[in-house]
Amino acid sequence: MIDVNCLIPSHLIWEARKRIYQVVQRTPLIKSHYLSSLVNGNVYLKLENTHPISAFKIRGAANKILGLPFDEQQKGVTTFSTGNHGLAVAYIAKQLGMKAVICMSPRVPKAKIDRINELGAKIEIYGKSQDDAKVRCEQLRDEEGLTIIPPFDDKAIICGQATIGTELIEDLPTIDTAIVPLSGGGLLAGIGLALKSYNNAIDIVGTSMERGAVMHESLKAGKPIELEEEETLADSLLGGIGLSNQYTFPLVRAMIDQTELVSEEAILNAMGLLIDKHRLIVEGAAATGVAALLKEKQKYEKKNVVIIISGSNVDITVVYDVMKAYLNQNRMV
Ligand SMILES: *Cc1c(COP(=O)(O)O)cnc(C)c1O
C-alpha cells in the first residue's frame, strides 16, 4: 500500500483553506432532527448546495485556479465538463476576471448551455461526444496556452474539496461518520484526507447509485475500470474515473471504510423526504447519502453522522415528477 500522506501532504489542505476563502463562503452544518430520531443518533447535513453555483465543486475549482502561476491565470482556463464542474470553473473565472472556455459536444442540453453562458464563459461546441470535447481542450492548451482544469484527479482539486473536512472538524469535533457521494472520488478523497488526519477512527462511507458505480467496481477489481453509463437520477455521479487515474483511486482506496449502493427508488424517496421534512431541494447525487443512511439505520445508532449534501442542480421538472411519485408512495395524495 502506498503512503497516501506522500501523495498529498496535509499542509496543502490548510493552504487551500486559506486560499479559497477569497471567493468561496463557508457552508452551514444543520442538524436533521427527523433523520436523527429515525436512526436514534445525531444526523447532520452539510449544505454544499448553498454555494452560488449550488454545488461543492466551486471549492476545488477555486483552489486550482487561484493556485495557478500569474502568467497562466492571464491566459485563461478550459474544461470539458458540462455539469457542476463546468459551472464551477466558469464561475471562478468570472470572479477573477479571467477567460474561461467550456468545451462540449452538440448533445449537451440547452438548459446547461444557458447556465454556463449566464456565467460569462465562452462555449465551444465540438465533435460528437464529450471525448471529442476533451480533445478540443487539449488543442486550446497547445494553441492558446489555456490551462485545463480537471474535474477530480488533481491534487489542487482534491485539496479544495478537502476544505469541507476542515469545516466539519471545527463544527462537529466529535464526528464519527461522514457519508459522501462518490463518483470520480475528488470529494471523498479530500474529505477523507482531512478527517483521517484529524482522527483516523472516523468512518468514511461512499455512496453511489446501483447503475454504473465505476469507483466501486474499480475498488473491487483493484484497478480503474470502465463501465457503460446508464440513466440515473444521480446524473452528477456519472462518468468514469480515468484508466490512468493517479490520485483519487489510490486515495479513495486508502480512505474509504464502506461503499453503499442505492437504488433509483431509494434516491427518489430521499429527494422527496428532504423536501418534505426539510423543505430542501437537492439533486439525485446529493440524496444518495440520505438513501444510504436509511438503508442501514442500525449502523448509525448513537453516532454523530454527517451527510454531505453535495448539490442541488436538478431540473425543476424532475423535482415535480419526484415529488408526485413520493407523495403517491407515501399515500399523501
Ligand atoms: C461531482 C459531484 C459529486 C461527486 O464528486 P466526485 O469528486 O466526482 O466523487 C457528487 N455530487 C455532486 C452534486 C457533484 O457535482
PDBQT file of the ligand as one rigid body, heavy atoms in Angstrom, charges set to zero:
ROOT
HETATM    1  C1  LIG A 401     -19.193  15.906  -8.785  1.00  0.00    +0.000 C 
HETATM    2  C2  LIG A 401     -20.283  15.627  -7.839  1.00  0.00    +0.000 A 
HETATM    3  C3  LIG A 401     -20.244  14.547  -6.937  1.00  0.00    +0.000 A 
HETATM    4  C4  LIG A 401     -19.116  13.531  -6.926  1.00  0.00    +0.000 C 
HETATM    5  O1  LIG A 401     -17.847  14.117  -6.715  1.00  0.00    +0.000 OA
HETATM    6  P1  LIG A 401     -16.520  13.337  -7.167  1.00  0.00    +0.000 P 
HETATM    7  O2  LIG A 401     -15.411  14.191  -6.709  1.00  0.00    +0.000 OA
HETATM    8  O3  LIG A 401     -16.573  13.182  -8.656  1.00  0.00    +0.000 OA
HETATM    9  O4  LIG A 401     -16.562  11.994  -6.496  1.00  0.00    +0.000 OA
HETATM   10  C5  LIG A 401     -21.285  14.396  -6.039  1.00  0.00    +0.000 A 
HETATM   11  N1  LIG A 401     -22.334  15.232  -6.029  1.00  0.00    +0.000 NA
HETATM   12  C6  LIG A 401     -22.419  16.280  -6.868  1.00  0.00    +0.000 A 
HETATM   13  C7  LIG A 401     -23.603  17.171  -6.782  1.00  0.00    +0.000 C 
HETATM   14  C8  LIG A 401     -21.399  16.525  -7.796  1.00  0.00    +0.000 A 
HETATM   15  O5  LIG A 401     -21.487  17.565  -8.635  1.00  0.00    +0.000 OA
ENDROOT
TORSDOF 0
